[in-house]
Amino acid sequence: MKISFHGAAGCVTGSCYLVEAAGSKFLVDCGMFQGNKTLKENNYKDFAFDPASIDFVLVTHAHIDHTGLLPKLVKKGFHGMIYATLPTVDLLKYLLPDSARIQEVEVFQLNKRNERKGIPPVTPIYDEIDADNAISLLRGIERYRAFAPAKNIDVTFHNAGHVLGSSFIEINIKEGNETRKIVFSGDLGEDDHPIINDPDRIKSMDFLLIESTYGDRNRDIVSKEQRLNRIAEVFADAEKRGGKIIIPAFSLERTQDLLHDILILKKRNKISRIPVYVDSPLAKEITQVFLKYPDMYDEDATNVMKQMGGLFDHPDFHFTNSVDESKLLNEKDNIVIMSASGMCDAGRIKHHLKHNLWDPKNTVVFVGYQAEGTLGRLISEGAKKVRIFGEEINVGAKIESIYGYSGHADQNGLMKWLKAIEEEPRNIFVTHGEPEASEALVKLIKEERGFKAIAPKMGEEYDLLQFVKVGDVELNKKPDKVKYVLVRSSAPAYSSLTRDSHNLKAELLIKINELMENCKDESERCAKLQNLLNLL
């Protein structure tokens, strides 16, 4: 019985875990790497396993960093079933084709640039046909209903409180005379998150894989009313300056959360009749999926729906469809543009930032986590200039952040979730975090709960049945004495650098331009550039 780590180990994206047990091989998640360009290049590499040998896949939730390579898996030979909750299946019917379209557009643009440079063309990781083939293998499973995807393997989905349909997965495996319960947390949400119910708890397991996106930090506690007041404050300030409010927001969950809260504020007359444009056809489709599952709303959202007739209905809300409609938004003022992606690394939001980031009248509002190396991270951390589509853009707009929307539990939230565990696990694997975050959570788990915990690396494989000696003492099978064997460790599939060569190149080009601008004449510019060339 073995588990190996092929994503979200040392970073927060690309979730993919391979389990080999009871005569079967299966994956939990098969996600796309997101973040800096070096990290994303791993999406083009071969899998570290043979996709045709995988019997089935279990999906924790619909986010692309957990599902985005499913079409590639199918393209490379996988033909088993992909199991997920019913809402997750519905969401993936829109998310996977959209992911394919984004890749095709980005590769087309890249190949146009490469052709001018004499560089051979590249092909997309997968296309819409591959996405449709993956969708055909999806099977929806109700939460809390145990099922057996293979002999001696029983699986149950529980509510993870992260996004609509998100789950942590309980897997009970029997191999010979041994049984093991493995729990994969997926992404865990905070209690009192908008719209969806709080995450369930679980009392026992042999092994736990837990995320650590915020494993090294705690956010300030933000109540619902504080969050609403902050939105009203930011909107009022932005409207005084007469420009646009631009909100990078993922099409899944964050867009719906914001519409829910803006609707409440408009009904209370706490913000004006400023039009809100959701510039994402995908967000429009996903919002329709939310309407299909009111039984998954929390008490607050249920009351809002009953009082107001719907969570997302207001005459000031507009959903764009065409590219032409999207372009026309850049000619308007006194509007809100909500567009994907939430980290500004793809989609229409990059175009809106290119056209509006320079203008001091405008406001850019961040409402979620910004991964290292992304455009969103650079802007939110105070960059004065950034490069978008190869063009240097001055950051003149006011940059704001609104907290209280994170779909991830922070360090306190993760430890609160862990408090429900009554029996000590044999081991906890801390994943889905930048190295500092994972190691901080490992340390805290050991100190506060006394549980064994490690942060595995990419390519590592662990035997979940084998025991070893420590010193001269033969260990028995008691959980507090077991040490599990690291069977194999391959080289990491990606660079662990948070700022890669592409980030550094962009920063260097910006610095060179600043140097040129600050010189008083041509001779000084030539002298400084010659000095720089001599260093190279």
VEXKOL-609605 format. One line per 4 residues: number of its first residue (from 0); for each residue x, y, z of N, C-alpha, C. Coordinates in steps of 0.1 Angstrom, whole numbers. Example, Ala and Ser with C-alpha at 12.3 -4.5 7.8 and 13.67 -1.06 7.14 Angstrom:
residues 2
0	132 -57 78 123 -45 78 132 -33 78  128 -22 71 137 -11 71 129 0 79
***
This chain:
residues 536
0	9 -12 0 0 0 0 9 12 0  9 20 -11 18 31 -12 10 44 -17  16 55 -13 11 68 -17 23 76 -22  21 83 -34 32 91 -39 26 105 -43
4	35 115 -43 31 129 -44 36 135 -57  26 139 -66 29 144 -79 24 158 -82  21 165 -71 17 179 -72 13 184 -59  12 197 -57 9 204 -45 18 199 -33
8	30 196 -36 40 193 -26 52 203 -28  52 213 -19 61 224 -20 56 235 -27  43 235 -31 36 246 -38 21 244 -35  13 254 -40 -1 253 -37 -10 249 -49
12	-3 245 -59 -11 241 -71 -7 227 -76  -15 222 -86 -11 209 -92 -14 197 -84  -24 198 -76 -27 187 -66 -29 174 -74  -21 164 -70 -22 151 -76 -15 140 -68
16	-22 130 -63 -17 120 -54 -21 107 -59  -11 98 -60 -13 84 -65 -13 74 -54  -23 66 -53 -24 56 -43 -24 42 -50  -16 33 -45 -15 20 -51 -18 10 -39
20	-30 4 -40 -34 -5 -29 -45 -14 -34  -46 -26 -27 -57 -35 -29 -58 -39 -44  -47 -40 -51 -47 -43 -65 -51 -32 -74  -53 -20 -69 -57 -9 -78 -47 2 -77
24	-48 11 -87 -40 23 -87 -51 34 -90  -51 44 -81 -60 55 -84 -54 69 -79  -59 79 -85 -55 93 -82 -65 100 -74  -60 108 -65 -69 118 -58 -65 132 -64
28	-74 137 -72 -71 150 -79 -61 148 -90  -62 157 -100 -52 157 -111 -52 172 -116  -46 180 -109 -47 195 -111 -36 201 -119  -39 213 -124 -30 221 -132 -21 229 -123
32	-8 230 -127 1 239 -120 -2 254 -124  -3 262 -114 -5 277 -117 5 285 -109  7 297 -113 17 306 -107 27 311 -117  40 311 -114 49 316 -123 51 307 -135
36	58 312 -145 59 305 -158 66 292 -157  76 292 -149 84 280 -147 75 269 -141  67 272 -131 58 263 -125 48 258 -136  42 267 -144 32 263 -154 38 254 -165
40	51 255 -167 57 247 -177 56 232 -174  54 229 -161 53 215 -158 40 208 -163  30 217 -167 18 211 -172 21 204 -186  32 208 -192 35 202 -205 43 190 -204
44	48 187 -192 57 175 -191 49 162 -190  55 151 -192 49 138 -191 45 135 -176  34 128 -174 31 124 -160 42 114 -155  44 114 -142 54 105 -136 49 91 -135
48	37 88 -140 31 75 -140 24 73 -153  21 61 -156 14 58 -169 -1 60 -167  -7 70 -174 -21 73 -172 -30 61 -175  -26 52 -185 -34 41 -188 -35 30 -177
52	-25 31 -167 -25 22 -156 -34 26 -145  -40 38 -145 -48 43 -134 -62 38 -136  -68 32 -125 -81 26 -126 -92 36 -124  -90 46 -116 -101 56 -114 -95 68 -107
56	-102 79 -107 -98 92 -101 -109 96 -92  -105 102 -80 -114 108 -71 -111 123 -70  -121 131 -71 -119 146 -72 -124 153 -60  -116 161 -53 -121 168 -41 -130 180 -44
60	-127 187 -55 -135 199 -59 -131 203 -72  -138 213 -77 -138 217 -92 -127 226 -96  -120 232 -86 -110 242 -90 -99 236 -99  -95 244 -109 -86 239 -119 -72 234 -114
64	-68 239 -103 -55 234 -97 -57 221 -91  -70 215 -91 -72 202 -86 -78 193 -97  -82 199 -108 -88 191 -119 -83 194 -133  -75 204 -135 -72 210 -148 -64 201 -157
68	-58 190 -152 -50 181 -161 -58 168 -163  -71 167 -159 -79 155 -162 -80 153 -177  -82 163 -185 -83 161 -200 -69 156 -205  -58 160 -200 -45 155 -204 -44 141 -200
72	-49 137 -188 -48 123 -183 -56 114 -193  -67 119 -198 -75 111 -207 -68 110 -221  -63 122 -225 -56 122 -238 -44 113 -238  -38 110 -226 -26 102 -226 -29 87 -223
76	-42 84 -222 -45 70 -221 -55 65 -210  -58 74 -201 -67 70 -190 -81 68 -195  -88 58 -191 -101 55 -195 -111 50 -184  -107 52 -172 -115 48 -160 -126 59 -157
80	-132 57 -145 -142 66 -141 -136 78 -132  -142 89 -133 -138 101 -125 -149 104 -116  -148 102 -103 -158 103 -93 -157 117 -85  -169 124 -84 -169 137 -77 -183 139 -72
84	-186 149 -64 -199 152 -60 -207 157 -71  -220 157 -70 -229 162 -81 -226 176 -85  -225 186 -76 -222 199 -80 -208 200 -87  -199 193 -82 -185 193 -89 -186 189 -103
88	-194 178 -106 -196 173 -119 -202 184 -128  -212 191 -123 -219 201 -130 -209 213 -133  -201 216 -124 -192 227 -125 -181 224 -136  -176 211 -135 -165 207 -144 -170 207 -159
92	-183 206 -161 -188 206 -175 -186 220 -181  -184 230 -173 -181 243 -178 -166 246 -177  -160 242 -165 -146 246 -162 -136 240 -172  -138 227 -175 -127 220 -183 -127 225 -197
96	-139 227 -204 -138 233 -217 -132 247 -217  -136 255 -207 -130 268 -206 -115 268 -205  -110 259 -197 -96 257 -195 -89 254 -208  -96 245 -216 -90 242 -229 -90 254 -239
100	-101 262 -238 -101 274 -247 -90 284 -243  -88 286 -230 -78 295 -226 -64 290 -231  -61 277 -230 -48 272 -235 -47 274 -250  -57 272 -257 -57 273 -272 -54 287 -276
104	-61 297 -269 -58 311 -272 -44 315 -268  -40 311 -256 -26 315 -252 -16 309 -261  -17 297 -265 -7 290 -273 -7 297 -287  -19 300 -292 -20 307 -305 -12 320 -305
108	-14 328 -294 -7 341 -292 8 338 -291  12 328 -283 26 325 -281 33 321 -294  26 313 -302 32 308 -315 33 320 -325  25 330 -324 27 342 -333 40 349 -329
112	42 350 -316 55 356 -311 67 347 -315  65 334 -312 76 325 -315 80 325 -330  70 326 -339 73 326 -353 81 337 -357  79 349 -351 87 361 -354 101 359 -349
116	103 351 -339 116 349 -333 123 336 -339  116 329 -347 122 317 -353 122 305 -344  113 306 -334 111 295 -324 100 285 -329  103 272 -328 92 262 -333 79 264 -325
120	68 261 -332 55 262 -325 53 252 -314  45 255 -304 41 245 -294 26 242 -296  22 232 -290 8 228 -290 1 229 -276  -12 231 -275 -18 232 -262 -17 219 -255
124	-18 219 -242 -17 207 -234 -29 198 -237  -40 203 -240 -52 196 -245 -61 206 -252  -71 200 -259 -81 209 -265 -95 205 -260  -105 212 -266 -119 210 -261 -124 196 -263
128	-119 189 -273 -123 175 -275 -118 166 -264  -106 169 -259 -100 162 -248 -108 165 -235  -112 178 -234 -121 182 -222 -134 174 -222  -140 174 -234 -153 167 -235 -151 152 -232
132	-140 146 -237 -138 132 -234 -136 129 -218  -130 139 -212 -129 138 -197 -142 139 -190  -151 148 -195 -164 151 -190 -173 138 -191  -171 131 -202 -179 118 -204 -176 108 -194
136	-164 109 -187 -160 99 -177 -164 103 -163  -170 115 -161 -174 119 -148 -186 112 -143  -186 109 -130 -197 102 -123 -200 110 -110  -213 115 -109 -217 122 -97 -221 113 -86
140	-216 116 -74 -218 108 -62 -224 117 -51  -235 113 -45 -240 121 -34 -231 121 -22  -230 132 -15 -222 133 -3 -228 123 8  -219 117 16 -222 108 27 -226 95 22
144	-227 92 9 -231 79 5 -219 71 1  -215 61 9 -203 53 6 -205 45 -7  -194 44 -14 -194 36 -27 -181 29 -28  -181 19 -37 -168 11 -39 -164 12 -53
148	-154 21 -56 -150 22 -70 -141 10 -75  -137 2 -65 -129 -10 -68 -130 -20 -56  -127 -32 -58 -128 -42 -47 -119 -38 -35  -125 -39 -23 -118 -36 -11 -114 -21 -9
152	-121 -13 -16 -119 2 -15 -132 9 -14  -135 15 -2 -148 22 0 -145 37 2  -153 45 -4 -151 60 -5 -163 67 -1  -161 78 7 -172 87 11 -168 101 10
156	-176 109 4 -173 124 3 -180 131 14  -173 140 21 -178 148 32 -176 163 28  -184 172 34 -184 186 30 -171 193 35  -163 199 26 -151 206 30 -153 221 32
160	-165 226 28 -168 240 31 -159 250 23  -153 246 12 -144 254 4 -151 261 -7  -157 254 -16 -165 259 -27 -177 250 -28  -187 254 -37 -198 246 -39 -194 232 -43
164	-199 222 -36 -196 208 -39 -183 203 -34  -175 211 -28 -161 207 -23 -162 196 -12  -153 187 -12 -153 176 -3 -139 173 3  -139 168 15 -128 160 19 -132 145 17
168	-122 137 14 -126 123 10 -120 113 20  -129 104 25 -126 93 34 -125 81 26  -113 74 26 -111 62 18 -107 51 28  -115 40 28 -111 28 36 -107 17 27
172	-94 12 29 -88 2 21 -85 -10 29  -88 -22 23 -84 -34 29 -74 -41 20  -63 -45 25 -52 -52 17 -47 -63 25  -50 -75 21 -47 -87 29 -54 -86 42
176	-46 -87 53 -52 -87 67 -52 -72 72  -47 -63 65 -45 -49 70 -56 -40 64  -60 -31 72 -70 -21 67 -64 -7 71  -67 3 62 -62 16 65 -73 26 61
180	-75 36 69 -84 47 65 -75 59 62  -77 64 50 -69 76 45 -79 87 42  -76 99 47 -85 111 45 -77 121 38  -82 126 26 -77 137 19 -85 149 21
184	-79 159 27 -87 171 31 -92 179 19  -85 178 7 -88 187 -4 -84 201 2  -92 211 -2 -91 225 3 -102 227 14  -98 230 26 -107 232 37 -111 247 38
188	-124 249 39 -129 263 41 -130 267 55  -132 280 57 -134 286 70 -148 284 74  -151 284 87 -165 285 92 -170 299 89  -183 299 86 -191 312 84 -186 318 70
192	-182 310 61 -180 315 47 -193 318 40  -193 328 31 -206 331 25 -212 319 17  -225 318 17 -233 310 9 -233 295 13  -221 289 14 -221 274 17 -219 271 31
196	-223 258 35 -222 254 48 -208 252 54  -206 253 67 -193 251 73 -188 237 70  -175 235 70 -169 222 68 -173 212 79  -175 199 74 -177 188 84 -164 185 91
200	-165 178 102 -154 173 110 -153 158 109  -141 152 112 -140 138 112 -131 134 124  -135 123 131 -129 120 144 -116 111 143  -115 103 132 -104 94 132 -100 90 118
204	-87 86 117 -82 81 104 -68 75 107  -63 67 98 -49 62 99 -39 73 94  -43 78 82 -34 88 75 -43 100 71  -37 112 72 -44 124 68 -35 132 59
208	-40 136 47 -33 146 39 -41 159 41  -34 169 46 -41 181 49 -34 193 42  -42 202 36 -37 214 29 -31 223 39  -22 232 34 -15 242 42 -14 256 35
212	-23 259 27 -22 272 20 -19 283 29  -26 284 40 -23 294 50 -17 288 63  -9 278 61 -4 271 73 5 279 82  10 290 77 20 298 85 14 311 89
216	1 313 87 -4 327 90 -18 326 94  -22 337 102 -36 339 106 -41 352 100  -53 352 95 -59 364 90 -66 371 102  -68 384 101 -76 391 111 -91 385 110
220	-97 383 121 -111 378 121 -120 389 115  -127 386 104 -135 396 98 -150 390 98  -158 397 105 -172 393 105 -179 396 92  -191 391 91 -199 394 79 -202 409 78
224	-206 415 89 -209 429 89 -196 438 86  -185 434 92 -173 441 89 -169 440 74  -171 428 68 -168 426 54 -177 435 45  -190 436 49 -200 444 41 -196 459 43
228	-193 463 55 -189 477 57 -177 481 49  -167 472 48 -155 474 40 -158 476 25  -167 467 20 -171 469 6 -177 482 4  -186 486 12 -193 499 11 -183 511 11
232	-173 510 20 -163 520 21 -154 521 9  -150 510 3 -141 510 -9 -149 515 -21  -162 511 -22 -170 516 -33 -172 531 -32  -175 536 -20 -178 550 -19 -165 558 -22
236	-154 554 -18 -141 561 -21 -138 561 -36  -140 549 -42 -138 548 -56 -147 557 -65  -160 558 -61 -169 565 -69 -166 580 -68  -160 585 -57 -157 599 -56 -147 603 -66
240	-138 593 -70 -127 596 -79 -132 594 -94  -144 589 -95 -151 588 -108 -146 578 -118  -137 569 -114 -132 559 -123 -139 545 -122  -132 535 -125 -137 521 -125 -133 514 -112
244	-141 505 -108 -136 495 -98 -134 482 -105  -122 477 -105 -118 465 -111 -115 454 -101  -122 443 -102 -121 433 -92 -117 420 -99  -104 415 -97 -100 402 -102 -107 391 -93
248	-115 383 -99 -123 373 -91 -125 360 -99  -122 349 -93 -124 337 -100 -139 335 -103  -141 328 -114 -155 326 -119 -163 317 -109  -156 308 -102 -162 299 -93 -160 304 -79
252	-171 307 -72 -172 310 -58 -170 325 -55  -158 330 -58 -156 344 -54 -165 354 -61  -168 351 -73 -177 360 -80 -191 359 -74  -196 347 -71 -209 345 -65 -209 351 -50
256	-198 350 -43 -197 356 -30 -199 371 -30  -192 377 -40 -193 391 -41 -206 396 -45  -212 390 -55 -226 393 -60 -236 392 -48  -234 382 -40 -243 380 -28 -242 392 -19
260	-229 396 -16 -227 407 -6 -231 421 -12  -228 423 -25 -232 436 -31 -247 437 -32  -254 426 -35 -268 426 -35 -274 430 -21  -268 425 -11 -273 428 3 -271 443 5
264	-259 449 1 -256 463 3 -265 472 -5  -268 468 -17 -277 476 -26 -292 476 -20  -296 464 -15 -309 464 -8 -310 473 4  -298 474 11 -298 482 23 -295 497 20
268	-293 500 7 -290 513 2 -276 518 8  -267 509 10 -254 512 15 -244 515 4  -247 511 -8 -239 515 -20 -249 520 -30  -243 527 -40 -252 534 -50 -257 524 -60
272	-263 529 -71 -268 521 -82 -257 519 -92  -245 520 -88 -233 517 -97 -235 504 -104  -234 503 -117 -236 491 -124 -224 481 -122  -227 469 -120 -218 458 -118 -218 449 -130
276	-206 448 -137 -205 440 -149 -196 427 -146  -202 416 -147 -195 403 -145 -190 400 -159  -177 402 -162 -172 401 -175 -165 387 -176  -174 377 -176 -169 363 -177 -181 354 -181
280	-182 349 -193 -192 340 -197 -192 327 -188  -180 323 -183 -179 312 -175 -186 315 -161  -184 326 -156 -190 330 -143 -205 330 -144  -210 334 -156 -225 334 -158 -230 319 -157
284	-223 310 -164 -227 296 -164 -226 290 -150  -216 293 -143 -214 288 -129 -224 293 -120  -228 306 -121 -238 311 -113 -251 303 -114  -254 299 -126 -266 290 -129 -265 277 -121
288	-253 272 -120 -251 259 -112 -254 262 -97  -250 273 -92 -253 277 -78 -268 276 -76  -275 282 -85 -290 282 -84 -296 268 -83  -289 258 -88 -294 245 -89 -294 238 -75
292	-285 243 -66 -283 236 -54 -285 244 -41  -298 249 -39 -301 257 -27 -300 249 -14  -301 236 -15 -299 228 -3 -286 228 3  -276 233 -5 -262 235 0 -259 248 6
296	-269 258 6 -267 271 11 -267 270 27  -259 279 33 -260 281 47 -272 289 51  -274 290 64 -287 297 69 -288 311 64  -277 319 64 -277 333 59 -281 334 45
300	-275 326 36 -278 326 22 -292 322 19  -297 312 27 -311 307 25 -321 319 29  -318 326 39 -326 337 43 -326 349 33  -314 352 28 -313 362 17 -321 358 5
304	-321 345 1 -328 340 -10 -343 342 -8  -348 338 4 -362 339 7 -367 354 7  -358 363 13 -362 377 14 -362 385 1  -352 381 -7 -349 389 -19 -353 382 -32
308	-357 370 -31 -362 363 -43 -351 356 -51  -338 358 -47 -327 352 -54 -314 357 -49  -303 350 -50 -290 354 -45 -283 364 -54  -286 363 -67 -278 371 -77 -287 380 -86
312	-299 383 -82 -308 391 -90 -309 405 -86  -305 414 -95 -306 429 -93 -305 436 -106  -313 446 -108 -312 453 -121 -298 460 -124  -290 461 -114 -277 467 -116 -266 457 -120
316	-270 444 -120 -261 433 -123 -262 430 -138  -250 429 -145 -250 426 -159 -239 416 -162  -242 406 -170 -233 396 -174 -229 398 -189  -217 400 -192 -212 401 -206 -210 387 -212
320	-211 387 -225 -208 374 -232 -197 376 -242  -198 385 -251 -189 386 -263 -177 394 -259  -166 392 -267 -154 399 -266 -157 414 -268  -165 417 -278 -168 431 -281 -175 438 -269
324	-184 431 -262 -190 437 -249 -179 439 -239  -170 430 -238 -159 432 -228 -150 444 -232  -147 446 -244 -139 457 -248 -146 471 -246  -159 471 -247 -166 483 -245 -166 488 -231
328	-164 479 -222 -163 483 -207 -151 492 -205  -141 491 -212 -129 500 -210 -132 514 -214  -143 517 -221 -147 530 -225 -156 537 -214  -160 529 -204 -170 534 -194 -163 538 -182
332	-169 548 -174 -164 551 -161 -176 548 -151  -173 549 -138 -183 547 -128 -190 534 -129  -182 523 -131 -187 510 -132 -178 500 -124  -184 489 -121 -176 478 -115 -174 467 -125
336	-161 463 -127 -158 452 -136 -153 441 -128  -160 430 -127 -156 418 -120 -152 407 -131  -139 403 -131 -135 395 -142 -124 385 -137  -123 373 -144 -113 363 -140 -101 365 -149
340	-89 360 -144 -88 352 -132 -85 360 -120  -87 353 -108 -86 360 -96 -71 364 -92  -61 357 -99 -47 361 -96 -41 368 -108  -50 372 -118 -46 381 -129 -36 374 -138
344	-36 361 -138 -26 354 -147 -32 349 -160  -45 351 -162 -51 346 -175 -64 353 -176  -70 352 -188 -84 357 -190 -85 372 -192  -98 376 -192 -101 390 -196 -95 400 -186
348	-93 396 -173 -88 406 -163 -75 412 -168  -67 405 -175 -54 411 -179 -56 422 -189  -66 421 -197 -68 432 -207 -74 444 -199  -82 442 -190 -88 453 -182 -77 460 -174
352	-67 453 -169 -56 459 -161 -47 466 -171  -45 461 -182 -36 468 -192 -42 481 -196  -55 482 -197 -62 495 -201 -65 504 -190  -65 499 -177 -70 507 -166 -60 509 -154
356	-50 500 -154 -42 500 -142 -34 513 -140  -31 520 -151 -23 532 -151 -30 544 -145  -44 544 -145 -52 556 -143 -55 558 -128  -50 569 -122 -53 571 -107 -67 572 -103
360	-76 574 -113 -90 575 -110 -96 561 -106  -89 551 -111 -94 537 -110 -90 530 -97  -97 520 -93 -94 512 -81 -94 498 -85  -83 491 -80 -82 476 -82 -84 470 -68
364	-94 461 -67 -97 455 -54 -94 440 -55  -85 436 -46 -82 421 -45 -90 415 -33  -95 404 -36 -104 397 -26 -100 383 -24  -88 379 -27 -84 365 -25 -69 363 -25
368	-65 351 -23 -51 348 -23 -44 350 -36  -32 356 -36 -24 358 -48 -11 350 -46  -10 339 -55 2 330 -54 15 338 -58  26 333 -53 39 339 -56 41 338 -72
372	47 348 -77 50 348 -91 39 353 -100  27 355 -95 15 359 -103 15 374 -105  8 379 -115 7 394 -117 -1 400 -105  -11 393 -100 -19 397 -89 -10 399 -76
376	-1 390 -74 8 391 -62 17 404 -64  23 406 -76 31 418 -78 24 431 -75  12 432 -81 4 444 -79 0 446 -64  -5 435 -58 -10 436 -44 2 439 -35
380	14 436 -38 25 438 -29 32 452 -32  26 460 -41 31 473 -42 40 476 -54  41 467 -64 49 470 -76 45 484 -82  54 492 -86 51 504 -92 49 503 -107
384	55 493 -113 53 490 -127 53 475 -129  45 470 -139 44 456 -142 43 455 -157  46 443 -162 46 440 -176 33 431 -179  25 436 -188 13 428 -192 13 427 -207
388	13 415 -212 13 412 -227 26 419 -233  37 418 -225 49 423 -230 51 438 -230  41 445 -224 41 460 -224 42 464 -209  51 474 -207 53 480 -194 41 489 -190
392	35 486 -178 23 494 -174 26 500 -160  24 513 -159 25 520 -146 13 516 -137  16 514 -124 5 511 -115 1 524 -108  -9 531 -115 -13 544 -109 -26 542 -102
396	-34 532 -104 -47 530 -97 -45 528 -83  -55 531 -75 -55 528 -61 -57 513 -59  -48 507 -50 -49 492 -48 -55 490 -34  -66 482 -34 -73 479 -22 -74 464 -20
400	-76 460 -8 -79 446 -4 -91 445 5  -99 435 2 -111 433 11 -109 418 16  -109 417 29 -107 404 35 -120 398 40  -119 385 43 -131 378 48 -137 369 37
404	-131 368 26 -136 359 15 -129 346 13  -117 345 19 -109 333 16 -116 320 17  -115 312 7 -121 299 8 -112 289 15  -100 293 20 -91 285 27 -91 288 42
408	-91 278 50 -89 280 64 -75 285 67  -74 295 76 -60 299 80 -55 290 90  -43 293 96 -36 284 105 -46 280 117  -52 290 123 -61 287 134 -73 279 129
412	-78 281 117 -89 273 112 -85 259 109  -73 257 104 -68 243 102 -67 236 115  -61 243 125 -59 236 138 -73 234 145  -82 243 143 -96 240 148 -102 228 142
416	-100 226 129 -105 214 122 -98 202 127  -85 203 130 -78 191 135 -82 187 149  -87 197 157 -91 194 171 -102 183 172  -110 181 161 -120 171 161 -115 157 161
420	-102 156 157 -96 142 157 -94 137 171  -100 126 174 -100 120 188 -89 110 189  -86 102 178 -75 92 179 -63 96 171  -52 94 176 -40 99 169 -38 91 156
424	-36 98 145 -34 92 132 -20 86 132  -18 76 123 -4 70 122 5 81 116  0 89 107 9 100 102 0 110 95  5 123 95 -2 134 88 8 139 77
428	3 139 65 11 145 54 6 159 51  14 169 53 10 183 51 14 187 37  4 191 29 6 194 15 0 207 11  0 210 -2 -7 222 -8 -4 234 -1
432	9 237 0 14 250 6 28 253 2  31 266 2 45 270 -1 53 264 11  66 261 8 74 254 18 73 259 32  74 273 34 73 279 47 60 276 54
436	49 276 46 36 274 52 34 259 56  39 250 48 38 236 52 46 232 64  58 237 64 67 234 75 62 240 88  56 252 87 51 259 99 39 250 105
440	31 245 96 19 237 101 24 224 106  34 218 100 40 205 106 45 208 120  52 218 122 57 222 136 46 223 146  35 230 141 24 233 151 16 220 154
444	14 212 144 7 199 147 15 191 157  28 190 155 36 183 165 36 189 179  36 202 180 37 209 193 23 208 200  12 211 192 -1 213 199 -8 200 200
448	-7 191 190 -15 178 191 -6 166 194  7 168 193 16 156 195 15 146 184  10 149 173 9 140 162 21 140 153  24 129 147 35 128 137 31 135 124
452	39 143 119 35 151 106 48 153 98  47 153 85 58 156 76 52 164 64  61 171 58 57 178 45 64 171 34  58 162 27 64 154 16 69 163 5
456	78 158 -3 83 165 -15 78 159 -27  79 166 -38 75 161 -51 82 148 -54  75 138 -59 81 126 -63 83 116 -52  81 120 -39 83 110 -29 72 100 -28
460	75 88 -24 66 77 -23 67 70 -9  56 68 -2 56 62 11 49 49 11  55 39 18 48 26 21 40 28 34  27 25 33 18 27 44 16 15 53
464	23 4 49 22 -8 57 35 -12 63  46 -8 58 60 -12 62 64 -5 75  71 -13 83 76 -8 96 91 -9 96  98 0 103 113 -1 104 117 0 118
468	130 -2 120 137 0 133 141 14 135  140 19 148 146 31 152 156 27 162  169 29 160 179 25 169 179 10 169  179 4 182 179 -10 183 166 -16 187
472	155 -7 187 142 -11 192 133 -15 180  128 -27 180 119 -31 169 105 -25 172  100 -18 163 88 -11 165 76 -20 163  66 -19 171 53 -26 169 44 -18 161
476	31 -22 160 22 -15 151 14 -4 159  17 0 171 10 10 177 12 23 170  1 31 169 3 44 161 13 53 166  16 53 180 25 63 185 40 58 183
480	42 46 177 55 42 176 59 38 161  50 40 152 52 36 138 59 47 131  69 43 123 76 52 114 75 46 100  70 54 90 67 49 77 79 51 68
484	81 42 59 93 41 51 91 50 38  101 59 36 102 66 24 108 56 14  99 52 4 104 42 -5 112 47 -16  108 59 -22 114 64 -33 113 79 -33
488	123 86 -38 123 101 -39 129 105 -52  121 110 -61 126 114 -74 129 129 -74  136 134 -84 138 149 -84 125 156 -85  124 168 -79 112 176 -80 109 179 -95
492	96 179 -98 92 181 -112 91 196 -115  94 204 -106 94 219 -109 104 226 -100  107 238 -103 115 247 -95 107 251 -83  114 251 -72 107 256 -60 108 271 -58
496	115 278 -68 116 292 -67 103 299 -68  100 308 -59 87 315 -60 88 326 -70  100 332 -72 102 342 -83 111 336 -93  106 332 -104 114 325 -114 122 334 -123
500	128 328 -133 136 336 -143 127 346 -150  115 342 -153 106 351 -161 102 363 -152  100 361 -139 97 373 -130 109 382 -130  121 376 -128 134 384 -127 137 391 -140
504	134 385 -152 136 392 -164 127 404 -165  114 402 -162 105 413 -162 109 425 -153  114 421 -141 119 431 -132 131 438 -137  140 431 -143 152 437 -149 149 447 -160
508	139 443 -169 136 452 -180 130 465 -174  121 464 -164 115 476 -158 126 485 -152  136 478 -145 147 486 -139 155 493 -150  158 486 -161 165 493 -172 158 505 -177
512	145 504 -179 137 515 -184 137 527 -174  137 523 -161 138 534 -151 151 541 -151  162 533 -153 175 538 -154 176 548 -165  170 544 -177 171 553 -189 163 566 -186
516	151 565 -179 143 576 -177 150 586 -167  158 581 -158 164 590 -148 177 596 -152  182 593 -164 195 599 -169 192 612 -175  201 622 -174 199 635 -178 201 637 -193
520	210 629 -199 212 630 -214 217 617 -220  219 617 -233 223 605 -240 236 599 -235  246 608 -232 259 603 -228 258 595 -215  250 600 -206 248 593 -193 241 580 -195
524	231 580 -204 224 567 -206 234 557 -212  242 561 -222 251 552 -228 261 546 -218  266 555 -210 276 551 -200 271 541 -190  258 543 -185 253 534 -176 249 520 -182
528	244 521 -194 241 508 -201 254 501 -204  265 508 -208 277 501 -211 283 494 -198  281 501 -187 285 495 -174 278 482 -171  265 483 -174 256 471 -172 261 460 -182
532	263 463 -194 268 453 -204 281 447 -199  290 455 -194 303 450 -189 301 439 -178  291 442 -169 288 432 -159 283 419 -164  277 419 -176 271 407 -181 282 399 -189
***
